[in-house]
Amino acid sequence: MKTETETSPTPLLVLDVVGLTPQLLTHMPNLKRLAQAGSQAPLGTVLPAVTCAAQSTFLTGTTPAEHGIVGNGWYFRELGEVLLWRQHNGLVSGDKIWDAARRAHPGYTVANICWWYAMGADTDFTVTPRPVYYADGRKEPDCYTRPPSLHDELTEKFGTFPLFHFWGPGADIVSSQWIIDATRHILHTRHPDLALCYLPHLDYDLQRYGPDDPRAHQAAAELDAAVAPLLADARAEGRTVVALSEYGITRVSRAVDINRALRRAGLVEVHTQDGMEYLDPMTSRAFAVADHQLAHVYVRQPENPENMAATRAALADVPGIAELLDDEGKKNHGLDHPRSGELVAVAEPDAWFTYYYWLDDAKAPDFAQLVEIHRKPGYDPVELFMDPLDPYVRLKAAKALARKKLGMRYRMAVVPLDTAPIRGSHGRLPERDEEGPLILCSTPHAVTGRVAATDVKALLLHLAGLH
């Protein structure tokens, strides 16, 4: 008779369908059928409700106060730099789901296809976006895989990872389709016990146009159709499917220039090179790292009551700021980690934060009009658009692409400095379940009531039969 540890675990496929809400599920018949045959429940999220923080909570069962991922990026005080979208799993503290699974079942195998903080993680199979950064400054699409041989295998079968369809003005279904194809291939050839698959497609048009726009509904239908073969594969293999989302995207109509407010109060410092202004976080008395609808506000020498008072005063009457969390507020939201700002600003429901710190667009740094996720000291959703005010924007893009094809350096300076096009955002805690994330499972009665984000890890272990 087999013991519990000798029993094979139930294989799992976990789909992170970014931005999925009950409202959008009505446009996704394949996922809706999965939920109807199985189970569905509202899913709690964390503050900030953004990718890196939410995914880390799902995989560790802890809050940002414990795992340390306080946003998609933060101010690295020891470096004096704002860094977003780092990739090393060593930044995430705590016991990951694969650690717990292997204690219960030695030899448990895990595939991570594009969930964040994948590099350096102790997973068996890894695929994550990773451009080639050439010495001459060119950036070309590519991915990182573990084992390394998987890179050429996926590239030969499905083409180069479509980086410029994964983010930027060209972001569309192509990237999610590549990820789906890669996931199907790994399931067929490697048969991992747990497969994590990240599907970003809903993130794009929901931020561009808002969640109630017909183009957002069409994006939901496109993704649902693309994922149908993967769901069929899982059924044929007897694999339990869990689909969840990190947040819901809600309609917004205004941007909050939080760093400009701090600069006008004399708290933000910049330095100038070649006529361009660059944020100087090391000398600023206060500045903000904007991350959708949340902003970490870092105050230099916070033990000086004048600095804290000046920062509070600068932000007290800024339209669009709903809350300014202090130490107690951060603790109440599970955000009291040393990486957090001394204060944390939360936007009003219809507002979101820009990273902009310059007061004159003529002095904006050159990266402001590029898709440049690593140099901007905050998140920039306007990267999803080409500048509508530039009549030559498509000609510039074509010229840049021509230089790229010739192997020459190029600058794709097409991103607008106008925030008006953005119609959707996230990061706040949802006000209604209809606008919040949800969790679906192919197993009946597996999820009932409300599931907390911190309970996802335990739920997945339970569904795998690992108690």
Stockholm file with secondary structure:
# STOCKHOLM 1.0

chainA/1-467         MKTETETSPTPLLVLDVVGLTPQLLTHMPNLKRLAQAGSQAPLGTVLPAVTCAAQSTFLTGTTPAEHGIVGNGWYFRELGEVLLWRQHNGLVSGDKIWDAARRAHPGYTVANICWWYAMGADTDFTVTPRPVYYADGRKEPDCYTRPPSLHDELTEKFGTFPLFHFWGPGADIVSSQWIIDATRHILHTRHPDLALCYLPHLDYDLQRYGPDDPRAHQAAAELDAAVAPLLADARAEGRTVVALSEYGITRVSRAVDINRALRRAGLVEVHTQDGMEYLDPMTSRAFAVADHQLAHVYVRQPENPENMAATRAALADVPGIAELLDDEGKKNHGLDHPRSGELVAVAEPDAWFTYYYWLDDAKAPDFAQLVEIHRKPGYDPVELFMDPLDPYVRLKAAKALARKKLGMRYRMAVVPLDTAPIRGSHGRLPERDEEGPLILCSTPHAVTGRVAATDVKALLLHLAGLH
#=GR chainA/1-467 SS CCCGGGSCCCCEEEEEETTCCHHHHTTCHHHHHHHHHSEEEEBCCCSSCSHHHHHHHHHHSSCHHHHCCCSSEEEETTTTEEEESCCBGGGSCSCCHHHHHHHHSTTCCEEEESCSSCBTCSCSEEEEECCEECTTSCEECCEEEESTHHHHHHHHHHCSCCHHHHSSTTCSHHHHHHHHHHHHHHHHHHCCSEEEEEECTHHHHHHHHCTTSHHHHHHHHHHHHHHHHHHHHHHHHTCEEEEECSCCCEECCEEECHHHHHHHTTCCCEEEETTEEEECTTTCSEEEEEETTEEEEEESSTTSHHHHHHHHHHHTTCTTEEEEECHHHHHHTTCCCTTSCSEEEEECTTEEECCCCCSSGGGCCGGGGSCCTTTSSBCCGGGGSCCTTCTTHHHHHHHHHHHHHTTCCCCCCCCCSCCTTCCEECCSCCSSGGGSCEEEESSTTSSCSCBCGGGHHHHHHHHTTCC
#=GC SS_cons         CCCGGGSCCCCEEEEEETTCCHHHHTTCHHHHHHHHHSEEEEBCCCSSCSHHHHHHHHHHSSCHHHHCCCSSEEEETTTTEEEESCCBGGGSCSCCHHHHHHHHSTTCCEEEESCSSCBTCSCSEEEEECCEECTTSCEECCEEEESTHHHHHHHHHHCSCCHHHHSSTTCSHHHHHHHHHHHHHHHHHHCCSEEEEEECTHHHHHHHHCTTSHHHHHHHHHHHHHHHHHHHHHHHHTCEEEEECSCCCEECCEEECHHHHHHHTTCCCEEEETTEEEECTTTCSEEEEEETTEEEEEESSTTSHHHHHHHHHHHTTCTTEEEEECHHHHHHTTCCCTTSCSEEEEECTTEEECCCCCSSGGGCCGGGGSCCTTTSSBCCGGGGSCCTTCTTHHHHHHHHHHHHHTTCCCCCCCCCSCCTTCCEECCSCCSSGGGSCEEEESSTTSSCSCBCGGGHHHHHHHHTTCC
//
